[in-house]
Amino acid sequence: MAIKNIILIGGAPTTGKSTMAALIAKHLNLPWISTDQIRETMRLVARREDHPKLFNPEGYDAQKFLTEFSASQIADMKLEQGEAVWPGIKKFIEDDYTWKEGFIIEGVNILPHLVAKDFADNKKIRVIFLVDEDTDRIKDVVYNRGLWDEAREYSDDLKPKEIEWVLDFSYKLKVEAEKYGYPIVKVQKKSDDLRAVLSHIPIL
């Protein structure tokens, strides 16, 4: 019987997690899913009053959200949302029986301390974190794609705050990944990125 391989790809927004997941999926012939999809499914059945951190703050648009909260506060809120989404990710990993050969999960909600807490001794699971420290690349994504919504839907005046919280989130994630000994790839948004990631996730 083939061993089921599970690959977890974490990282801040703009690091190219979805692109990398798609490339690895094609290379290894494995399906992939985003933690965004898992989070949205959880939101369909959870009540905001019971699981407030699973949801974005109620009554906030981009203007209000990015004005009232500091970059550090936003980064911490995103980390807390990862905590809230983790039970759904964990259940998916433990209970999925559809993808018998394995699968890839990517997203900002994959946090090192949670993986270490629940799967430190699970040899089937490969974990890697992507980091992009190029501010110009992050700026390009924020201004042209957008994080809160499509870039054209909200003011460019708000976007420096988004760049700031992405960098803060990325730094905190990197520190935690190093603490738990998980591999980190500093992406260059080039073809070599795939080779670098694959070198850290040997398949059984």
URJO-V208893 format. One record per backbone hydrogen bond with DSSP energy under -1.0 kcal/mol. CO is the residue of the C=O (numbers start at 1). NH is the residue of the N-H. If there is no record, write none. Layout:
co->[CO & CO]
nh->[NH & NH]
This chain:
co->[5 & 6 & 7 & 8 & 9 & 10 & 12 & 16 & 17 & 18 & 19 & 20 & 21 & 22 & 23 & 24 & 25 & 25 & 31 & 33 & 34 & 35 & 36 & 37 & 38 & 39 & 40 & 42 & 42 & 47 & 51 & 52 & 57 & 61 & 62 & 64 & 65 & 70 & 71 & 72 & 73 & 74 & 75 & 76 & 77 & 78 & 79 & 80 & 81 & 82 & 85 & 85 & 86 & 87 & 88 & 89 & 90 & 91 & 92 & 98 & 99 & 101 & 103 & 104 & 105 & 106 & 107 & 111 & 112 & 113 & 114 & 115 & 119 & 122 & 124 & 126 & 128 & 129 & 131 & 134 & 135 & 136 & 137 & 138 & 139 & 140 & 141 & 141 & 145 & 150 & 151 & 155 & 156 & 159 & 160 & 161 & 162 & 163 & 164 & 165 & 166 & 167 & 168 & 169 & 170 & 171 & 172 & 173 & 174 & 175 & 176 & 177 & 183 & 185 & 185 & 190 & 192 & 193 & 194 & 195 & 197]
nh->[103 & 126 & 105 & 128 & 107 & 130 & 15 & 20 & 21 & 22 & 23 & 24 & 25 & 26 & 27 & 28 & 29 & 30 & 104 & 106 & 38 & 39 & 40 & 41 & 42 & 43 & 44 & 45 & 46 & 51 & 54 & 55 & 60 & 65 & 66 & 68 & 69 & 74 & 75 & 76 & 77 & 78 & 79 & 80 & 81 & 82 & 83 & 84 & 85 & 86 & 88 & 89 & 90 & 91 & 92 & 93 & 94 & 95 & 96 & 100 & 102 & 5 & 7 & 33 & 9 & 35 & 110 & 115 & 116 & 117 & 118 & 119 & 122 & 125 & 6 & 8 & 10 & 185 & 187 & 138 & 139 & 140 & 141 & 142 & 143 & 144 & 145 & 146 & 151 & 153 & 154 & 158 & 159 & 163 & 164 & 165 & 166 & 167 & 168 & 169 & 170 & 171 & 172 & 173 & 174 & 175 & 176 & 177 & 178 & 179 & 180 & 182 & 129 & 131 & 187 & 193 & 196 & 197 & 198 & 199 & 200]
